[in-house]
Structure formats: structure tokens, C-alpha cells
């Protein structure tokens, strides 16, 4: 199968690219190489004859038409998006332009290509989204695929809009689509502006480990390589027009998560002064509209497709910390990119 993967130089997209090539799929990586993208993320497969790269922006419709015509993909995996909530608070326009208008362009380019090819039944457009479109939960309950949308940040609102566009293009034009909404991802190659890499790198640098509010916000953590496996499964076996929630079944409060990271670092790279890394934990002013809790009910993907995560959060965090310890050459240059290391979305 030939896959067109948008955002394939990003965190989740690159995991999809690496896994797809390893499994023998041809992959065309379409990425605009904005601030959070990094071609080093796909270095393990970049020399494969199955891999090719197209630098293009999903807001550029003529470029998309050219790429579809040149590569003739069997399926699209649409991951390209602005994704950092804090940045969306400071600058929402980029999120609307990329996540909404960009997705519209992808849908129209894919529809044009699909129709010109005779509307093949095997074609798929897989739209990858987030559980944040559902808003926030209280102390109990989980998001299902039927949970009403209630986004609370410019980022989640833009992703909700893109989800609705994908559903509409299926219902109105018959475009063969599948959708997925995932919980918080973590793992290797995570850009150093998100919580887990921030904590790891700040700890190593002797800097404060910032936690919003009182640290009670809860997230369901999904190891990125497990997510990539689930995405390829949904692409290949998911029912047309159907959405699937992908969760890690690993709920942790932010404070619990950071404390676990500190414990792992205490074991793997002890501080020279003998103190625990937890001494660096610092509570900072919460961000506006901070959702209290996310939790995914993965029953549909488990019962229909037989998928469930293979990595526990303890195992995944240990792997992730070790990866950052072993790959300073990857993350060190990224610390100089725009906005990294600064408080955003205040």
C-alpha cells in the first residue's frame, strides 16, 4: 500500500512513517517543516526505497494536487496540524488556517484525486484527531465515540472543526474516510515544548519542573509507537465513516506523572548533589481553560479491531527517559527554536 502521510516529520506522524516503512508500505511524507517538525525523526527509514519526502504546506492546494497526481497514493493519513494548546492561546489564527482550512484543502484534493481515479473502493482518508475535542470530564466517566463535542481551547476547537469537515465529506460526497481520536501521546522524538520532554530536559539542566495549577489535571497517556500501530490498523480494517477512540488506559495526574519521571531520573541519572529531582518541582499559574480530566473508553477499537495498548505507562516512561538520555544530539539543537523554554499561553 502507498500511503500519503501529512505531518510525517512531526512527533506522531514520524512514528507512523517509521512503522509503515518497516512493515513494507510505501510512504510519501508531506510536511511543511514548521517549527516542531524535524526530518531527523524519520532518519531510521529515510534511506529506504519505500520512503519519499515532499516539502509542502497543506494550506497550498495546488501543491497538494501536484503531489496526489505524482504519487497516486492508495490512502491518506492526515496528521499535519498545529497541536500545542499553549501556542493556540497566544496565536489562534495559525490553528484555524492549518487545522481547519488545511484539512479542507486535503479533503478537496483527496476527493478530486479519488474521483478522477474512478472512486476506487479501496481508497481511504484517515483523519487523526484528539480527545480534546470532547472537552473535559469530572472525576468519573470516559469519552466514547458518541460523546458530544465541547472543545475548550482554540486548538481543540480547530480540531473539532476538522473532524466535522471529514464527516461531512463522507456523508455528502461519499469520500471513504475513517477517523480516530487519541489520548495524550508520549515517547521518543517528542518536541521539547510538551510536558514530558520539558520535565526531563529541565531536570537534567537543574531548572524548575513547572506544573500548572496544583497538578491535579488528569490525562490518559498513550505511548506513541502503540498509537502508530493502532492508526495503521484502523486504516486497514476500520469501518468506513466510523470513528475510533484510541486510549492508553493509563490515567495519571500531572503531578503523579512528573513524580514518576523524577523517580526514573533518580535511578538512571542521579543528581550530583544527591538530592531527588522532585525537589525541582514548581507549581505555576494555570493556563486559561485548562481541562480537568481526559479519559478514553477504548471499547470500540478493542472489540471491533482487537487492539489494545502494549506498553504500560511505567514501561513507556522509562523507555522515554532513556531515549532522551541517549539522544542529546537530537534534542539539544531544538532548544533554540522559537518559543521553546518559554511560558506560553499564560
Secondary structure as the mmCIF struct_conf table of DSSP 4:
data_model
#
loop_
_struct_conf.conf_type_id
_struct_conf.id
_struct_conf.beg_label_comp_id
_struct_conf.beg_label_asym_id
_struct_conf.beg_label_seq_id
_struct_conf.end_label_comp_id
_struct_conf.end_label_asym_id
_struct_conf.end_label_seq_id
STRN STRN1 UNK A 2 UNK A 6
TURN_TY1_P TURN_TY1_P1 UNK A 7 UNK A 9
BEND BEND1 UNK A 10 UNK A 10
HELX_RH_AL_P HELX_RH_AL_P1 UNK A 11 UNK A 22
TURN_TY1_P TURN_TY1_P2 UNK A 23 UNK A 24
STRN STRN2 UNK A 26 UNK A 31
TURN_TY1_P TURN_TY1_P3 UNK A 35 UNK A 36
HELX_RH_3T_P HELX_RH_3T_P1 UNK A 39 UNK A 42
TURN_TY1_P TURN_TY1_P4 UNK A 43 UNK A 47
BEND BEND2 UNK A 48 UNK A 48
TURN_TY1_P TURN_TY1_P5 UNK A 49 UNK A 50
STRN STRN3 UNK A 51 UNK A 55
TURN_TY1_P TURN_TY1_P6 UNK A 58 UNK A 59
HELX_RH_AL_P HELX_RH_AL_P2 UNK A 61 UNK A 71
BEND BEND3 UNK A 74 UNK A 74
STRN STRN4 UNK A 75 UNK A 78
HELX_RH_AL_P HELX_RH_AL_P3 UNK A 85 UNK A 90
HELX_RH_AL_P HELX_RH_AL_P4 UNK A 92 UNK A 95
HELX_RH_PI_P HELX_RH_PI_P1 UNK A 96 UNK A 101
HELX_RH_AL_P HELX_RH_AL_P5 UNK A 102 UNK A 116
TURN_TY1_P TURN_TY1_P7 UNK A 117 UNK A 118
TURN_TY1_P TURN_TY1_P8 UNK A 121 UNK A 122
STRN STRN5 UNK A 124 UNK A 130
HELX_RH_3T_P HELX_RH_3T_P2 UNK A 131 UNK A 134
BEND BEND4 UNK A 139 UNK A 140
STRN STRN6 UNK A 143 UNK A 143
TURN_TY1_P TURN_TY1_P9 UNK A 145 UNK A 146
BEND BEND5 UNK A 147 UNK A 147
HELX_LH_PP_P HELX_LH_PP_P1 UNK A 148 UNK A 149
BEND BEND6 UNK A 153 UNK A 153
HELX_RH_AL_P HELX_RH_AL_P6 UNK A 154 UNK A 173
STRN STRN7 UNK A 177 UNK A 182
STRN STRN8 UNK A 184 UNK A 186
BEND BEND7 UNK A 187 UNK A 187
TURN_TY1_P TURN_TY1_P10 UNK A 188 UNK A 189
TURN_TY1_P TURN_TY1_P11 UNK A 192 UNK A 193
BEND BEND8 UNK A 194 UNK A 194
HELX_RH_AL_P HELX_RH_AL_P7 UNK A 195 UNK A 205
TURN_TY1_P TURN_TY1_P12 UNK A 206 UNK A 206
STRN STRN9 UNK A 209 UNK A 212
TURN_TY1_P TURN_TY1_P13 UNK A 213 UNK A 214
BEND BEND9 UNK A 215 UNK A 215
STRN STRN10 UNK A 218 UNK A 223
HELX_RH_AL_P HELX_RH_AL_P8 UNK A 224 UNK A 237
HELX_LH_PP_P HELX_LH_PP_P2 UNK A 238 UNK A 239
TURN_TY1_P TURN_TY1_P14 UNK A 240 UNK A 241
STRN STRN11 UNK A 243 UNK A 246
BEND BEND10 UNK A 249 UNK A 249
STRN STRN12 UNK A 251 UNK A 253
HELX_RH_AL_P HELX_RH_AL_P9 UNK A 254 UNK A 268
BEND BEND11 UNK A 269 UNK A 269
TURN_TY1_P TURN_TY1_P15 UNK A 272 UNK A 273
HELX_RH_3T_P HELX_RH_3T_P3 UNK A 277 UNK A 280
STRN STRN13 UNK A 281 UNK A 284
HELX_LH_PP_P HELX_LH_PP_P3 UNK A 285 UNK A 287
TURN_TY1_P TURN_TY1_P16 UNK A 288 UNK A 289
BEND BEND12 UNK A 292 UNK A 292
STRN STRN14 UNK A 293 UNK A 293
STRN STRN15 UNK A 296 UNK A 296
HELX_RH_AL_P HELX_RH_AL_P10 UNK A 299 UNK A 305
BEND BEND13 UNK A 311 UNK A 311
HELX_RH_AL_P HELX_RH_AL_P11 UNK A 313 UNK A 326
HELX_RH_AL_P HELX_RH_AL_P12 UNK A 328 UNK A 331
TURN_TY1_P TURN_TY1_P17 UNK A 332 UNK A 332
HELX_RH_3T_P HELX_RH_3T_P4 UNK A 333 UNK A 336
BEND BEND14 UNK A 337 UNK A 337
TURN_TY1_P TURN_TY1_P18 UNK A 338 UNK A 341
BEND BEND15 UNK A 342 UNK A 342
#
